[in-house]
Amino acid sequence: MSRYHAIMTNDVVNGEGVCVSFWVQGCPHHCPGCFNPETWDFKEGQPYTEHTKWEIIEDIGANGLTRNFSILGGEPLDEHNVGMVEEVVTAVRQAYPNIKIFLWTGFTIEDLSGCFDQKIGRILNTIDVLIDGPFIEAEKDLSLKLRGSKNQRIFQKIDGKFEEKK
């Protein structure tokens, strides 16, 4: 069973505008200097349930404000989390077709393009913005938008394809 670390309803840091942020539990990367090492252990956190999915959908539209949606970790695209993430992004996209969905991963887009996991493919087809690459402490830069280190890249989906945002 997949697990998650936290849900934040009004996040103005992770994404653009006001977002609902969803931190998955479990990460194989263990990047030195990670800002979220409490998300590494796959056995910690809370169990993901059908209720969790509906909580996220309700939170996105709470109080008459439609928020964007951000998925962080942990590692959202790890084999332990990918089914849960696919279910959530599919439900969110169906409920809110016009919001932006952001996803952070320690994998690079090149790693993912060679991946034959159909769930990852469906996730990438559903999201709008992908922030890729592991956090590298030696390249840490707090002035970067949506990233923690200079090696990480932002890809925006344009006409169905990801293009790096400079």
C-alpha angles and dihedrals in degrees: 000000000000120000135204132207104210149335120219115193102196107033116161096173106057106058135352123308116345114339142181104232123205119194115199120211121240133044132189095194101071092189112200108248094021111167091219110042090147087074095060100086111082091205096057128076127048129309114260112235139169086265090059091057093050091046089057093048092049092046092054090061099031119142093004094294118117111215132195119244128239128190117199138154160078092354115314093193097050113120089248092057106031096088092052092046092049091052093049098046091046092052093044093049091049092049096041111024094171104051125097118251117204125194129188120203136173089218119088123240087246090057089050096046089061092047117107096196105128092206091058089049091053091048092051090048090053103045126077104206129034122191107195141190137051121285108259112198094205088059096045113145119171092193093068118106113241093349138087100202136032094244092063116095136204118224120191120197111239120176090347096308131096115244123185112251111221 
